[in-house]
Amino acid sequence: MRDDEFFTRNRIFPKNIEDTTIEQKGSNKLFEKTGSFDYFFGGNLEDLMDCVNYSINKELFRVILEHANDYKDLFEPCCMSGLLGCYIKSELENASYKGIDKNRYAAEKAQSRAHLNHLDPNIFVQMDKQDYNNKHEAIIGRFVANKDKYGLRELVDDNAVEFLSRTSDNVVLIARAFPGRTNSAFNDYKFSFNRHGYKNFDSISRDYHSAVLDSDLFVIKASKH
C-alpha cells in the first residue's frame, strides 16, 4: 500500500498546522491539564496530533516498518487510536499484532480505525498495560517510554521501561526529546534501557521537530541480544 493512500484515508483533521483552527490548537493545553481525550468533530486530540504531524509520522512510521519487518509477533502498549498499529498491520499482513490502551475512547477509536482499514477490530483491546502479562517477540509504539505528563524534569518513565523489559526482548519506539536536546534524551533512554537488561541500544532515525508537541521526535531500537 502507498503511504499517501493510508494516511489520506486515516486523516480526520487538516494535515497542515497552518490549516488547524484556533480551537483545535487550544485543545492541546486542555489535554495537558486533564490527561484525557478531548473531543471535537467526532475525533480526539491524538487524531489532531496525527494529522498536523502528517509528514513526520510518515517518515517515523516508515522507520518502524523497516525494523518491525524483522519480527512476526508485534505488540503495541498505549496504542492510542490505532494509527501506527493499522499502518504496520496493513503492511505486514503475515505478522501478528496486538494493541492495548487503558482509555476506552482510544480503544474504541482504534477498533473503528481497524474497520476502516479492513482489519480485524479485535486486534485492539481496552486494557491497562500493568494488567498485561503476555510476552511478545517485539514491541512497537509511540512515546511508551515517556512520562505521562511531558514537561517533568525526568523525560523517561523507568517504570514503563521495566514493563517493556518484562514483555519483550526487542523494542522499536518513537521517542520524545525536549527541543534541541535529542542527544541528551538519547543518553537518558539508553541509561534506563541498559538498566533493564537491554544490551544494544541505537537511534535509528534522524530527529524531527513537532511544533504541536513542542518536542523533537526520533526512533530508538533496543534489544537484549
mmCIF file of the C-alpha atoms, coordinates in Angstrom:
data_MODEL
# 
_entry.id   MODEL 
# 
loop_
_atom_site.group_PDB 
_atom_site.id 
_atom_site.type_symbol 
_atom_site.label_atom_id 
_atom_site.label_alt_id 
_atom_site.label_comp_id 
_atom_site.label_asym_id 
_atom_site.label_entity_id 
_atom_site.label_seq_id 
_atom_site.pdbx_PDB_ins_code 
_atom_site.Cartn_x 
_atom_site.Cartn_y 
_atom_site.Cartn_z 
_atom_site.occupancy 
_atom_site.B_iso_or_equiv 
_atom_site.pdbx_formal_charge 
_atom_site.auth_seq_id 
_atom_site.auth_comp_id 
_atom_site.auth_asym_id 
_atom_site.auth_atom_id 
_atom_site.pdbx_PDB_model_num 
ATOM 1   C CA . MET A 1 1   ? 0.000   0.000   0.000  1.00 0.00 ? 1   MET A CA 1 
ATOM 2   C CA . ARG A 1 2   ? 1.252   3.515   -0.738 1.00 0.00 ? 2   ARG A CA 1 
ATOM 3   C CA . ASP A 1 3   ? 1.882   5.604   2.361  1.00 0.00 ? 3   ASP A CA 1 
ATOM 4   C CA . ASP A 1 4   ? -0.090  8.531   0.960  1.00 0.00 ? 4   ASP A CA 1 
ATOM 5   C CA . GLU A 1 5   ? -3.108  6.299   0.441  1.00 0.00 ? 5   GLU A CA 1 
ATOM 6   C CA . PHE A 1 6   ? -3.038  5.071   4.036  1.00 0.00 ? 6   PHE A CA 1 
ATOM 7   C CA . PHE A 1 7   ? -2.525  8.462   5.639  1.00 0.00 ? 7   PHE A CA 1 
ATOM 8   C CA . THR A 1 8   ? -5.105  10.157  3.456  1.00 0.00 ? 8   THR A CA 1 
ATOM 9   C CA . ARG A 1 9   ? -7.722  7.534   4.299  1.00 0.00 ? 9   ARG A CA 1 
ATOM 10  C CA . ASN A 1 10  ? -6.948  7.810   8.013  1.00 0.00 ? 10  ASN A CA 1 
ATOM 11  C CA . ARG A 1 11  ? -6.846  11.603  8.146  1.00 0.00 ? 11  ARG A CA 1 
ATOM 12  C CA . ILE A 1 12  ? -9.662  13.275  10.073 1.00 0.00 ? 12  ILE A CA 1 
ATOM 13  C CA . PHE A 1 13  ? -8.240  16.768  10.535 1.00 0.00 ? 13  PHE A CA 1 
ATOM 14  C CA . PRO A 1 14  ? -6.242  19.091  8.264  1.00 0.00 ? 14  PRO A CA 1 
ATOM 15  C CA . LYS A 1 15  ? -2.767  17.694  7.736  1.00 0.00 ? 15  LYS A CA 1 
ATOM 16  C CA . ASN A 1 16  ? -1.019  21.052  7.942  1.00 0.00 ? 16  ASN A CA 1 
ATOM 17  C CA . ILE A 1 17  ? -0.604  23.023  11.162 1.00 0.00 ? 17  ILE A CA 1 
ATOM 18  C CA . GLU A 1 18  ? -1.472  26.187  9.225  1.00 0.00 ? 18  GLU A CA 1 
ATOM 19  C CA . ASP A 1 19  ? -4.912  24.745  8.438  1.00 0.00 ? 19  ASP A CA 1 
ATOM 20  C CA . THR A 1 20  ? -5.696  23.877  12.061 1.00 0.00 ? 20  THR A CA 1 
ATOM 21  C CA . THR A 1 21  ? -8.258  26.034  13.827 1.00 0.00 ? 21  THR A CA 1 
ATOM 22  C CA . ILE A 1 22  ? -7.522  28.018  16.979 1.00 0.00 ? 22  ILE A CA 1 
ATOM 23  C CA . GLU A 1 23  ? -9.960  25.763  18.818 1.00 0.00 ? 23  GLU A CA 1 
ATOM 24  C CA . GLN A 1 24  ? -8.060  22.657  17.786 1.00 0.00 ? 24  GLN A CA 1 
ATOM 25  C CA . LYS A 1 25  ? -4.693  24.122  18.718 1.00 0.00 ? 25  LYS A CA 1 
ATOM 26  C CA . GLY A 1 26  ? -6.048  25.277  22.063 1.00 0.00 ? 26  GLY A CA 1 
ATOM 27  C CA . SER A 1 27  ? -7.233  21.794  22.946 1.00 0.00 ? 27  SER A CA 1 
ATOM 28  C CA . ASN A 1 28  ? -3.608  20.765  23.368 1.00 0.00 ? 28  ASN A CA 1 
ATOM 29  C CA . LYS A 1 29  ? -3.467  22.862  26.538 1.00 0.00 ? 29  LYS A CA 1 
ATOM 30  C CA . LEU A 1 30  ? -6.678  21.256  27.756 1.00 0.00 ? 30  LEU A CA 1 
ATOM 31  C CA . PHE A 1 31  ? -5.180  17.826  27.115 1.00 0.00 ? 31  PHE A CA 1 
ATOM 32  C CA . GLU A 1 32  ? -2.149  18.666  29.221 1.00 0.00 ? 32  GLU A CA 1 
ATOM 33  C CA . LYS A 1 33  ? -4.372  19.741  32.108 1.00 0.00 ? 33  LYS A CA 1 
ATOM 34  C CA . THR A 1 34  ? -6.784  16.806  32.068 1.00 0.00 ? 34  THR A CA 1 
ATOM 35  C CA . GLY A 1 35  ? -4.613  13.968  30.759 1.00 0.00 ? 35  GLY A CA 1 
ATOM 36  C CA . SER A 1 36  ? -7.678  12.621  28.941 1.00 0.00 ? 36  SER A CA 1 
ATOM 37  C CA . PHE A 1 37  ? -9.099  12.672  25.442 1.00 0.00 ? 37  PHE A CA 1 
ATOM 38  C CA . ASP A 1 38  ? -10.806 15.831  24.235 1.00 0.00 ? 38  ASP A CA 1 
ATOM 39  C CA . TYR A 1 39  ? -13.466 15.576  21.545 1.00 0.00 ? 39  TYR A CA 1 
ATOM 40  C CA . PHE A 1 40  ? -14.300 17.749  18.616 1.00 0.00 ? 40  PHE A CA 1 
ATOM 41  C CA . PHE A 1 41  ? -15.935 16.787  15.361 1.00 0.00 ? 41  PHE A CA 1 
ATOM 42  C CA . GLY A 1 42  ? -16.169 13.182  16.452 1.00 0.00 ? 42  GLY A CA 1 
ATOM 43  C CA . GLY A 1 43  ? -12.426 12.833  16.870 1.00 0.00 ? 43  GLY A CA 1 
ATOM 44  C CA . ASN A 1 44  ? -9.925  13.293  19.655 1.00 0.00 ? 44  ASN A CA 1 
ATOM 45  C CA . LEU A 1 45  ? -6.717  15.129  20.368 1.00 0.00 ? 45  LEU A CA 1 
ATOM 46  C CA . GLU A 1 46  ? -4.493  12.249  19.333 1.00 0.00 ? 46  GLU A CA 1 
ATOM 47  C CA . ASP A 1 47  ? -6.095  12.329  15.880 1.00 0.00 ? 47  ASP A CA 1 
ATOM 48  C CA . LEU A 1 48  ? -5.340  16.034  15.700 1.00 0.00 ? 48  LEU A CA 1 
ATOM 49  C CA . MET A 1 49  ? -1.707  15.428  16.572 1.00 0.00 ? 49  MET A CA 1 
ATOM 50  C CA . ASP A 1 50  ? -1.502  12.684  13.963 1.00 0.00 ? 50  ASP A CA 1 
ATOM 51  C CA . CYS A 1 51  ? -2.763  14.970  11.262 1.00 0.00 ? 51  CYS A CA 1 
ATOM 52  C CA . VAL A 1 52  ? -0.759  18.091  11.954 1.00 0.00 ? 52  VAL A CA 1 
ATOM 53  C CA . ASN A 1 53  ? 2.280   15.811  12.179 1.00 0.00 ? 53  ASN A CA 1 
ATOM 54  C CA . TYR A 1 54  ? 1.303   14.146  8.903  1.00 0.00 ? 54  TYR A CA 1 
ATOM 55  C CA . SER A 1 55  ? 4.705   14.266  7.194  1.00 0.00 ? 55  SER A CA 1 
ATOM 56  C CA . ILE A 1 56  ? 6.593   13.489  10.414 1.00 0.00 ? 56  ILE A CA 1 
ATOM 57  C CA . ASN A 1 57  ? 4.521   10.384  11.076 1.00 0.00 ? 57  ASN A CA 1 
ATOM 58  C CA . LYS A 1 58  ? 5.072   9.107   7.556  1.00 0.00 ? 58  LYS A CA 1 
ATOM 59  C CA . GLU A 1 59  ? 8.835   9.287   7.999  1.00 0.00 ? 59  GLU A CA 1 
ATOM 60  C CA . LEU A 1 60  ? 8.923   7.792   11.503 1.00 0.00 ? 60  LEU A CA 1 
ATOM 61  C CA . PHE A 1 61  ? 6.370   5.084   10.683 1.00 0.00 ? 61  PHE A CA 1 
ATOM 62  C CA . ARG A 1 62  ? 8.492   4.047   7.701  1.00 0.00 ? 62  ARG A CA 1 
ATOM 63  C CA . VAL A 1 63  ? 11.468  3.548   10.005 1.00 0.00 ? 63  VAL A CA 1 
ATOM 64  C CA . ILE A 1 64  ? 9.404   1.438   12.406 1.00 0.00 ? 64  ILE A CA 1 
ATOM 65  C CA . LEU A 1 65  ? 8.050   -0.602  9.486  1.00 0.00 ? 65  LEU A CA 1 
ATOM 66  C CA . GLU A 1 66  ? 11.543  -1.258  8.176  1.00 0.00 ? 66  GLU A CA 1 
ATOM 67  C CA . HIS A 1 67  ? 12.700  -2.662  11.511 1.00 0.00 ? 67  HIS A CA 1 
ATOM 68  C CA . ALA A 1 68  ? 9.411   -4.322  12.548 1.00 0.00 ? 68  ALA A CA 1 
ATOM 69  C CA . ASN A 1 69  ? 9.695   -6.354  9.350  1.00 0.00 ? 69  ASN A CA 1 
ATOM 70  C CA . ASP A 1 70  ? 12.283  -8.469  11.176 1.00 0.00 ? 70  ASP A CA 1 
ATOM 71  C CA . TYR A 1 71  ? 9.621   -9.799  13.578 1.00 0.00 ? 71  TYR A CA 1 
ATOM 72  C CA . LYS A 1 72  ? 6.453   -11.870 13.247 1.00 0.00 ? 72  LYS A CA 1 
ATOM 73  C CA . ASP A 1 73  ? 4.830   -11.130 16.629 1.00 0.00 ? 73  ASP A CA 1 
ATOM 74  C CA . LEU A 1 74  ? 4.260   -7.452  17.445 1.00 0.00 ? 74  LEU A CA 1 
ATOM 75  C CA . PHE A 1 75  ? 2.715   -5.790  20.490 1.00 0.00 ? 75  PHE A CA 1 
ATOM 76  C CA . GLU A 1 76  ? 1.839   -2.122  20.978 1.00 0.00 ? 76  GLU A CA 1 
ATOM 77  C CA . PRO A 1 77  ? 1.092   -0.879  24.510 1.00 0.00 ? 77  PRO A CA 1 
ATOM 78  C CA . CYS A 1 78  ? -0.646  2.511   24.701 1.00 0.00 ? 78  CYS A CA 1 
ATOM 79  C CA . CYS A 1 79  ? -1.793  2.150   21.085 1.00 0.00 ? 79  CYS A CA 1 
ATOM 80  C CA . MET A 1 80  ? -3.957  5.306   21.302 1.00 0.00 ? 80  MET A CA 1 
ATOM 81  C CA . SER A 1 81  ? -6.337  5.498   18.317 1.00 0.00 ? 81  SER A CA 1 
ATOM 82  C CA . GLY A 1 82  ? -4.545  2.746   16.398 1.00 0.00 ? 82  GLY A CA 1 
ATOM 83  C CA . LEU A 1 83  ? -2.876  4.748   13.638 1.00 0.00 ? 83  LEU A CA 1 
ATOM 84  C CA . LEU A 1 84  ? 0.539   3.100   13.940 1.00 0.00 ? 84  LEU A CA 1 
ATOM 85  C CA . GLY A 1 85  ? -0.958  -0.355  14.528 1.00 0.00 ? 85  GLY A CA 1 
ATOM 86  C CA . CYS A 1 86  ? -3.192  -0.170  11.465 1.00 0.00 ? 86  CYS A CA 1 
ATOM 87  C CA . TYR A 1 87  ? -0.324  1.084   9.348  1.00 0.00 ? 87  TYR A CA 1 
ATOM 88  C CA . ILE A 1 88  ? 2.011   -1.720  10.430 1.00 0.00 ? 88  ILE A CA 1 
ATOM 89  C CA . LYS A 1 89  ? -0.641  -4.452  10.215 1.00 0.00 ? 89  LYS A CA 1 
ATOM 90  C CA . SER A 1 90  ? -1.715  -3.261  6.754  1.00 0.00 ? 90  SER A CA 1 
ATOM 91  C CA . GLU A 1 91  ? 1.878   -3.561  5.553  1.00 0.00 ? 91  GLU A CA 1 
ATOM 92  C CA . LEU A 1 92  ? 2.893   -6.742  7.424  1.00 0.00 ? 92  LEU A CA 1 
ATOM 93  C CA . GLU A 1 93  ? -0.083  -8.977  6.778  1.00 0.00 ? 93  GLU A CA 1 
ATOM 94  C CA . ASN A 1 94  ? 1.713   -12.138 7.920  1.00 0.00 ? 94  ASN A CA 1 
ATOM 95  C CA . ALA A 1 95  ? 2.780   -10.715 11.269 1.00 0.00 ? 95  ALA A CA 1 
ATOM 96  C CA . SER A 1 96  ? 0.565   -10.989 14.340 1.00 0.00 ? 96  SER A CA 1 
ATOM 97  C CA . TYR A 1 97  ? -0.270  -7.729  16.098 1.00 0.00 ? 97  TYR A CA 1 
ATOM 98  C CA . LYS A 1 98  ? -1.988  -6.781  19.365 1.00 0.00 ? 98  LYS A CA 1 
ATOM 99  C CA . GLY A 1 99  ? -2.599  -3.226  20.598 1.00 0.00 ? 99  GLY A CA 1 
ATOM 100 C CA . ILE A 1 100 ? -3.910  -2.179  24.007 1.00 0.00 ? 100 ILE A CA 1 
ATOM 101 C CA . ASP A 1 101 ? -4.862  1.131   25.585 1.00 0.00 ? 101 ASP A CA 1 
ATOM 102 C CA . LYS A 1 102 ? -6.397  1.758   29.003 1.00 0.00 ? 102 LYS A CA 1 
ATOM 103 C CA . ASN A 1 103 ? -8.523  4.624   27.657 1.00 0.00 ? 103 ASN A CA 1 
ATOM 104 C CA . ARG A 1 104 ? -11.886 3.270   26.487 1.00 0.00 ? 104 ARG A CA 1 
ATOM 105 C CA . TYR A 1 105 ? -12.383 6.020   23.910 1.00 0.00 ? 105 TYR A CA 1 
ATOM 106 C CA . ALA A 1 106 ? -8.953  5.395   22.442 1.00 0.00 ? 106 ALA A CA 1 
ATOM 107 C CA . ALA A 1 107 ? -9.580  1.645   22.169 1.00 0.00 ? 107 ALA A CA 1 
ATOM 108 C CA . GLU A 1 108 ? -12.956 2.221   20.528 1.00 0.00 ? 108 GLU A CA 1 
ATOM 109 C CA . LYS A 1 109 ? -11.400 4.690   18.071 1.00 0.00 ? 109 LYS A CA 1 
ATOM 110 C CA . ALA A 1 110 ? -8.679  2.132   17.288 1.00 0.00 ? 110 ALA A CA 1 
ATOM 111 C CA . GLN A 1 111 ? -11.297 -0.540  16.580 1.00 0.00 ? 111 GLN A CA 1 
ATOM 112 C CA . SER A 1 112 ? -13.162 1.855   14.290 1.00 0.00 ? 112 SER A CA 1 
ATOM 113 C CA . ARG A 1 113 ? -9.912  2.650   12.506 1.00 0.00 ? 113 ARG A CA 1 
ATOM 114 C CA . ALA A 1 114 ? -9.214  -1.065  12.057 1.00 0.00 ? 114 ALA A CA 1 
ATOM 115 C CA . HIS A 1 115 ? -12.632 -1.494  10.430 1.00 0.00 ? 115 HIS A CA 1 
ATOM 116 C CA . LEU A 1 116 ? -11.891 1.484   8.163  1.00 0.00 ? 116 LEU A CA 1 
ATOM 117 C CA . ASN A 1 117 ? -8.693  -0.244  7.052  1.00 0.00 ? 117 ASN A CA 1 
ATOM 118 C CA . HIS A 1 118 ? -10.331 -3.664  6.522  1.00 0.00 ? 118 HIS A CA 1 
ATOM 119 C CA . LEU A 1 119 ? -8.598  -5.178  9.548  1.00 0.00 ? 119 LEU A CA 1 
ATOM 120 C CA . ASP A 1 120 ? -9.934  -7.233  12.448 1.00 0.00 ? 120 ASP A CA 1 
ATOM 121 C CA . PRO A 1 121 ? -11.078 -4.746  15.135 1.00 0.00 ? 121 PRO A CA 1 
ATOM 122 C CA . ASN A 1 122 ? -10.199 -7.322  17.798 1.00 0.00 ? 122 ASN A CA 1 
ATOM 123 C CA . ILE A 1 123 ? -6.504  -6.600  17.332 1.00 0.00 ? 123 ILE A CA 1 
ATOM 124 C CA . PHE A 1 124 ? -7.202  -3.645  19.657 1.00 0.00 ? 124 PHE A CA 1 
ATOM 125 C CA . VAL A 1 125 ? -8.290  -4.152  23.274 1.00 0.00 ? 125 VAL A CA 1 
ATOM 126 C CA . GLN A 1 126 ? -9.047  -1.825  26.165 1.00 0.00 ? 126 GLN A CA 1 
ATOM 127 C CA . MET A 1 127 ? -6.597  -2.767  28.925 1.00 0.00 ? 127 MET A CA 1 
ATOM 128 C CA . ASP A 1 128 ? -4.052  -1.174  31.229 1.00 0.00 ? 128 ASP A CA 1 
ATOM 129 C CA . LYS A 1 129 ? -0.554  -2.316  30.357 1.00 0.00 ? 129 LYS A CA 1 
ATOM 130 C CA . GLN A 1 130 ? 0.057   -3.153  34.005 1.00 0.00 ? 130 GLN A CA 1 
ATOM 131 C CA . ASP A 1 131 ? -2.620  -5.877  33.700 1.00 0.00 ? 131 ASP A CA 1 
ATOM 132 C CA . TYR A 1 132 ? -0.969  -7.393  30.633 1.00 0.00 ? 132 TYR A CA 1 
ATOM 133 C CA . ASN A 1 133 ? 1.199   -10.470 31.168 1.00 0.00 ? 133 ASN A CA 1 
ATOM 134 C CA . ASN A 1 134 ? 1.783   -11.941 27.704 1.00 0.00 ? 134 ASN A CA 1 
ATOM 135 C CA . LYS A 1 135 ? 5.210   -11.942 26.102 1.00 0.00 ? 135 LYS A CA 1 
ATOM 136 C CA . HIS A 1 136 ? 5.926   -10.947 22.502 1.00 0.00 ? 136 HIS A CA 1 
ATOM 137 C CA . GLU A 1 137 ? 8.789   -11.062 20.052 1.00 0.00 ? 137 GLU A CA 1 
ATOM 138 C CA . ALA A 1 138 ? 8.909   -7.279  19.676 1.00 0.00 ? 138 ALA A CA 1 
ATOM 139 C CA . ILE A 1 139 ? 7.203   -4.115  20.912 1.00 0.00 ? 139 ILE A CA 1 
ATOM 140 C CA . ILE A 1 140 ? 6.428   -1.093  18.748 1.00 0.00 ? 140 ILE A CA 1 
ATOM 141 C CA . GLY A 1 141 ? 4.868   2.185   19.826 1.00 0.00 ? 141 GLY A CA 1 
ATOM 142 C CA . ARG A 1 142 ? 4.913   5.926   20.306 1.00 0.00 ? 142 ARG A CA 1 
ATOM 143 C CA . PHE A 1 143 ? 6.013   7.676   23.499 1.00 0.00 ? 143 PHE A CA 1 
ATOM 144 C CA . VAL A 1 144 ? 5.560   4.462   25.529 1.00 0.00 ? 144 VAL A CA 1 
ATOM 145 C CA . ALA A 1 145 ? 8.762   5.115   27.474 1.00 0.00 ? 145 ALA A CA 1 
ATOM 146 C CA . ASN A 1 146 ? 7.916   8.756   28.263 1.00 0.00 ? 146 ASN A CA 1 
ATOM 147 C CA . LYS A 1 147 ? 6.465   10.231  31.424 1.00 0.00 ? 147 LYS A CA 1 
ATOM 148 C CA . ASP A 1 148 ? 2.695   10.638  31.130 1.00 0.00 ? 148 ASP A CA 1 
ATOM 149 C CA . LYS A 1 149 ? 2.990   14.360  31.809 1.00 0.00 ? 149 LYS A CA 1 
ATOM 150 C CA . TYR A 1 150 ? 5.541   15.686  29.361 1.00 0.00 ? 150 TYR A CA 1 
ATOM 151 C CA . GLY A 1 151 ? 7.425   18.623  30.808 1.00 0.00 ? 151 GLY A CA 1 
ATOM 152 C CA . LEU A 1 152 ? 8.506   16.984  34.042 1.00 0.00 ? 152 LEU A CA 1 
ATOM 153 C CA . ARG A 1 153 ? 12.208  17.055  34.776 1.00 0.00 ? 153 ARG A CA 1 
ATOM 154 C CA . GLU A 1 154 ? 12.502  13.322  34.080 1.00 0.00 ? 154 GLU A CA 1 
ATOM 155 C CA . LEU A 1 155 ? 11.786  12.598  30.420 1.00 0.00 ? 155 LEU A CA 1 
ATOM 156 C CA . VAL A 1 156 ? 11.957  8.778   30.620 1.00 0.00 ? 156 VAL A CA 1 
ATOM 157 C CA . ASP A 1 157 ? 9.450   6.690   32.576 1.00 0.00 ? 157 ASP A CA 1 
ATOM 158 C CA . ASP A 1 158 ? 11.582  4.000   34.191 1.00 0.00 ? 158 ASP A CA 1 
ATOM 159 C CA . ASN A 1 159 ? 8.502   2.025   35.259 1.00 0.00 ? 159 ASN A CA 1 
ATOM 160 C CA . ALA A 1 160 ? 7.356   1.888   31.643 1.00 0.00 ? 160 ALA A CA 1 
ATOM 161 C CA . VAL A 1 161 ? 10.759  0.615   30.539 1.00 0.00 ? 161 VAL A CA 1 
ATOM 162 C CA . GLU A 1 162 ? 10.570  -2.030  33.258 1.00 0.00 ? 162 GLU A CA 1 
ATOM 163 C CA . PHE A 1 163 ? 7.221   -3.157  31.798 1.00 0.00 ? 163 PHE A CA 1 
ATOM 164 C CA . LEU A 1 164 ? 8.752   -3.321  28.317 1.00 0.00 ? 164 LEU A CA 1 
ATOM 165 C CA . SER A 1 165 ? 11.608  -5.458  29.632 1.00 0.00 ? 165 SER A CA 1 
ATOM 166 C CA . ARG A 1 166 ? 9.138   -7.987  31.081 1.00 0.00 ? 166 ARG A CA 1 
ATOM 167 C CA . THR A 1 167 ? 7.137   -8.128  27.866 1.00 0.00 ? 167 THR A CA 1 
ATOM 168 C CA . SER A 1 168 ? 9.749   -8.389  25.113 1.00 0.00 ? 168 SER A CA 1 
ATOM 169 C CA . ASP A 1 169 ? 13.478  -8.568  24.394 1.00 0.00 ? 169 ASP A CA 1 
ATOM 170 C CA . ASN A 1 170 ? 13.108  -6.202  21.425 1.00 0.00 ? 170 ASN A CA 1 
ATOM 171 C CA . VAL A 1 171 ? 11.592  -2.729  21.097 1.00 0.00 ? 171 VAL A CA 1 
ATOM 172 C CA . VAL A 1 172 ? 11.246  -0.197  18.266 1.00 0.00 ? 172 VAL A CA 1 
ATOM 173 C CA . LEU A 1 173 ? 9.758   3.041   19.598 1.00 0.00 ? 173 LEU A CA 1 
ATOM 174 C CA . ILE A 1 174 ? 9.157   6.654   18.678 1.00 0.00 ? 174 ILE A CA 1 
ATOM 175 C CA . ALA A 1 175 ? 10.669  8.712   21.490 1.00 0.00 ? 175 ALA A CA 1 
ATOM 176 C CA . ARG A 1 176 ? 10.347  12.340  22.540 1.00 0.00 ? 176 ARG A CA 1 
ATOM 177 C CA . ALA A 1 177 ? 13.059  14.823  23.435 1.00 0.00 ? 177 ALA A CA 1 
ATOM 178 C CA . PHE A 1 178 ? 12.970  18.358  24.689 1.00 0.00 ? 178 PHE A CA 1 
ATOM 179 C CA . PRO A 1 179 ? 13.581  20.657  21.699 1.00 0.00 ? 179 PRO A CA 1 
ATOM 180 C CA . GLY A 1 180 ? 17.238  20.732  20.724 1.00 0.00 ? 180 GLY A CA 1 
ATOM 181 C CA . ARG A 1 181 ? 18.209  18.107  23.292 1.00 0.00 ? 181 ARG A CA 1 
ATOM 182 C CA . THR A 1 182 ? 17.983  14.874  21.323 1.00 0.00 ? 182 THR A CA 1 
ATOM 183 C CA . ASN A 1 183 ? 21.486  13.729  22.268 1.00 0.00 ? 183 ASN A CA 1 
ATOM 184 C CA . SER A 1 184 ? 20.816  14.257  25.954 1.00 0.00 ? 184 SER A CA 1 
ATOM 185 C CA . ALA A 1 185 ? 17.467  12.457  25.689 1.00 0.00 ? 185 ALA A CA 1 
ATOM 186 C CA . PHE A 1 186 ? 19.083  9.558   23.851 1.00 0.00 ? 186 PHE A CA 1 
ATOM 187 C CA . ASN A 1 187 ? 21.501  9.081   26.742 1.00 0.00 ? 187 ASN A CA 1 
ATOM 188 C CA . ASP A 1 188 ? 18.629  9.174   29.257 1.00 0.00 ? 188 ASP A CA 1 
ATOM 189 C CA . TYR A 1 189 ? 16.750  6.480   27.339 1.00 0.00 ? 189 TYR A CA 1 
ATOM 190 C CA . LYS A 1 190 ? 19.901  4.408   26.934 1.00 0.00 ? 190 LYS A CA 1 
ATOM 191 C CA . PHE A 1 191 ? 20.641  4.513   30.659 1.00 0.00 ? 191 PHE A CA 1 
ATOM 192 C CA . SER A 1 192 ? 17.149  3.276   31.553 1.00 0.00 ? 192 SER A CA 1 
ATOM 193 C CA . PHE A 1 193 ? 17.047  0.574   28.883 1.00 0.00 ? 193 PHE A CA 1 
ATOM 194 C CA . ASN A 1 194 ? 20.529  -0.682  29.811 1.00 0.00 ? 194 ASN A CA 1 
ATOM 195 C CA . ARG A 1 195 ? 19.467  -0.807  33.455 1.00 0.00 ? 195 ARG A CA 1 
ATOM 196 C CA . HIS A 1 196 ? 16.614  -3.136  32.489 1.00 0.00 ? 196 HIS A CA 1 
ATOM 197 C CA . GLY A 1 197 ? 18.726  -5.600  30.551 1.00 0.00 ? 197 GLY A CA 1 
ATOM 198 C CA . TYR A 1 198 ? 18.819  -4.206  27.026 1.00 0.00 ? 198 TYR A CA 1 
ATOM 199 C CA . LYS A 1 199 ? 22.385  -4.574  25.785 1.00 0.00 ? 199 LYS A CA 1 
ATOM 200 C CA . ASN A 1 200 ? 22.055  -2.984  22.359 1.00 0.00 ? 200 ASN A CA 1 
ATOM 201 C CA . PHE A 1 201 ? 20.505  0.455   22.017 1.00 0.00 ? 201 PHE A CA 1 
ATOM 202 C CA . ASP A 1 202 ? 20.519  2.697   18.943 1.00 0.00 ? 202 ASP A CA 1 
ATOM 203 C CA . SER A 1 203 ? 18.871  5.767   17.448 1.00 0.00 ? 203 SER A CA 1 
ATOM 204 C CA . ILE A 1 204 ? 17.702  4.631   14.016 1.00 0.00 ? 204 ILE A CA 1 
ATOM 205 C CA . SER A 1 205 ? 16.223  7.817   12.554 1.00 0.00 ? 205 SER A CA 1 
ATOM 206 C CA . ARG A 1 206 ? 17.029  11.472  12.278 1.00 0.00 ? 206 ARG A CA 1 
ATOM 207 C CA . ASP A 1 207 ? 15.144  13.729  14.658 1.00 0.00 ? 207 ASP A CA 1 
ATOM 208 C CA . TYR A 1 208 ? 12.074  15.700  13.589 1.00 0.00 ? 208 TYR A CA 1 
ATOM 209 C CA . HIS A 1 209 ? 10.611  18.688  15.398 1.00 0.00 ? 209 HIS A CA 1 
ATOM 210 C CA . SER A 1 210 ? 6.887   18.615  16.165 1.00 0.00 ? 210 SER A CA 1 
ATOM 211 C CA . ALA A 1 211 ? 5.512   22.107  16.729 1.00 0.00 ? 211 ALA A CA 1 
ATOM 212 C CA . VAL A 1 212 ? 2.276   20.693  18.152 1.00 0.00 ? 212 VAL A CA 1 
ATOM 213 C CA . LEU A 1 213 ? 4.032   18.550  20.755 1.00 0.00 ? 213 LEU A CA 1 
ATOM 214 C CA . ASP A 1 214 ? 6.843   21.083  21.221 1.00 0.00 ? 214 ASP A CA 1 
ATOM 215 C CA . SER A 1 215 ? 9.194   18.112  21.030 1.00 0.00 ? 215 SER A CA 1 
ATOM 216 C CA . ASP A 1 216 ? 11.848  16.538  18.885 1.00 0.00 ? 216 ASP A CA 1 
ATOM 217 C CA . LEU A 1 217 ? 10.852  13.031  17.782 1.00 0.00 ? 217 LEU A CA 1 
ATOM 218 C CA . PHE A 1 218 ? 13.115  10.146  16.784 1.00 0.00 ? 218 PHE A CA 1 
ATOM 219 C CA . VAL A 1 219 ? 13.042  6.338   16.679 1.00 0.00 ? 219 VAL A CA 1 
ATOM 220 C CA . ILE A 1 220 ? 15.011  4.161   19.088 1.00 0.00 ? 220 ILE A CA 1 
ATOM 221 C CA . LYS A 1 221 ? 15.675  0.433   18.886 1.00 0.00 ? 221 LYS A CA 1 
ATOM 222 C CA . ALA A 1 222 ? 16.755  -1.758  21.791 1.00 0.00 ? 222 ALA A CA 1 
ATOM 223 C CA . SER A 1 223 ? 17.484  -5.471  22.133 1.00 0.00 ? 223 SER A CA 1 
ATOM 224 C CA . LYS A 1 224 ? 18.654  -7.772  24.900 1.00 0.00 ? 224 LYS A CA 1 
ATOM 225 C CA . HIS A 1 225 ? 20.691  -9.863  22.429 1.00 0.00 ? 225 HIS A CA 1 
# 
